[in-house]
Amino acid sequence: MRAGFPDFRLGRVLATSFTGTLSERRGNAVERIPTPQRLIDWLAVNGLAVTSCTAAQLGLARELRESIHAAATAAATQEPLPAPAVQVINECSTQGRAAAVLTPEGTRRWQLGSASQVEDALGVIAADAISVIAGERDGKLALCASPTCRAAFFDTSQSRTRTWCDMNTCGNRQKKARFHANRRKDPGSAE
């Protein structure tokens, strides 16, 4: 990725990966799409390549991201979905004009319109969020157990008991903290 910016956290579910562009929400927040160019980069990595992005489109993308996070959090905790978040998700979904196309390799690719590519990409993300939040996929929404993260993620593990949004970041950090806390309690046990 571009120098000076934090790496993207990529997952298998587009909508929850998008909410991961702001991490450590309850700690020292890390903004992974601070500029329009970084949004272009994130969209390209996720198969939604666009040619340009304005500051206003970046603002819309962040509004959609926060709306998806709010709705996914409510769904994960079995609370009512916040009406303003639902409205933003629905508006983005209906404004996009992307089309799913089948590649010769048998995979799906998104074809974005030429006039409003960012809005089309956001429409794909919003539609993905609707599918996940509405329970149309095999899995469940959950929240990261890290007290500083609390990211929404889509758990497709067999037991549906996954704890961390990402084992390599939040899970590893929590396990290290627990290990060091245990060593401080019993310094002789490490030998």
N, C-alpha and C positions, 0 to 999 in steps of 0.2 A: 504494500500500500504506500501511499504518499508519505514522505518523510515528515516527521513532526506531528503526526496524527496517530491516535490509538488505533490498533487493529480492530477490524470488525469482528463481532461475535456472530458467527453464522450457525444457523440451525437448519433443521429439515422443514420447518413450518414457516412460510413466508411472513405471516402476520406477526407471530411472536418474535421472529428474528428482527423484524422491523422495530418492535418495541425495545429490543436490545440495543438500538443505536443510542439510547440513553441508559447507562448502567450505573450501579451504585446509587440508586435513587434516594436511599435513606442514609447515605454516607457522604463522601466527597464525590458528587455526581460527575460522571465522565460522558461528555457529549461527543459522540462519534460522527455526527454529521453537522459540524459547526459552520460549514460554508456550502453554498450551492454546488461547488465542484465535488465536495465529499458526498453529497446526495447522489450526484451523477455516478460517482464511483460505486456507491453501495448498490444502486439500481443495476448497474452493469454486472457486478458480481452475482446478482440474483436473477440474471436473465431478462432484465427489463431496461436494456440500454436506451438512453436518451441522449440527444445531442446538446441540449442546453438546459439551464435551470436558472430562474430568476430568484431574487431574495423573497418575493411574494410566494413563489411556488415552494421554496424551502419552508417558509412559515406555514403554509398549508400542510406540507408533509409532517411537520412537527405537531401541528394540531391533530392530524389524523393519528399519528403515533401515540399521543397522549390519550386520545379518545379510545383507541384500541386497548391501551394499557388499562384505562379505567374500567372499560366494559369487561375485559378478560379477568381483571382482579375481582370484580363483582361476581362474575360467573364462577370463578374458582372458589369463592367464599360463600356461594349460594345466596347472594344478596340481589336485590333488584338492580337491573342495569340502569345506569344513570342516563336519563333522557337526553341531555345535551351530547353525551358521547355517542349514543345511538344515532342521533340526528347527523352528526358529522360523518360517521361511518357510512350511513345511508346516502348522504349527499355525495360523498366521494365515489361510492360504488356506482351511483347512477350517472355521474358526470363522465366517467371514463368510457372510452369507446374502443378498448382493446379487444382483439379477437384471438381466440386460441386456434393455432394452426398445427397440423400434424406434420412432423418432419419425415423425410424418407427413412430415417432410422427408427421411426415408430415412437418418438417422444413428442411431448407437447412443447410448443414454443409460443410466446406471446408476441403478437404483431401489434405494435402501437401505431396510432394514427400519426400523421405528419404534422398536424397543427397543434395539438395539445398533448405532447408525449408525456410530460410529467404527470398531468392529470389522468391520462390513460394508465400509467404505471400505478398511481395511487389508487385508481379504481380496481386494479387487479389485487392490490394489497387489501383494500377494503372488502372486496368480495371474499378473499381468503379468510379474513377475520370473521365475516358473517358465517361462513361455513364452520369454522372452529367454534365460535361462541354459541351458535345454534345447535351444536352437538351432532353435526352431520358426519363427523369422522370418528373412526375407532380410536379412542384415547380420551384423555380428560385434561382440562386446564388445571394447573396447579401454580403455586407461588414458591419461589426459591426460599429455602429455609435460612439463608444468610440474612441476618438482621439488617445489614447495610444494603443489600441488593433488593430482595422481594420482587424480582422480575417474574412476570407471568411466562409460563412455558407450557407446551403441550406434551403431556406424558403419554408415550405410546409403549412404555415398558409392559411386559406381560402382566405384572402384578399391579401396575398403576400406582406404585409407591415411590417413584423417583423423588428425591429430596432437593436436588440442586438444579438450577437452570443450566449450569455447565460444570461438569466434574473437574475440568482442567483449571477453572478459575475459582468459583465460589466453593465448590466441594473441597478442592485441594487446600485452599486458604483456611477453611474451617477445620479440616483434619490436622493441618500443621499447628494451628492454635491449640487444639485439644492435646496434641502430642507434647507441645512445649509446656502447657499447663500441668500435665501429668508429670513431666520431668521435674518441674519446680516443686511439686508436692513430694516426690520421692526420688531425690537425686541419685541414690545408690542403685536403682533398678535398671538404669540404662547400661550398666557394665556387665 
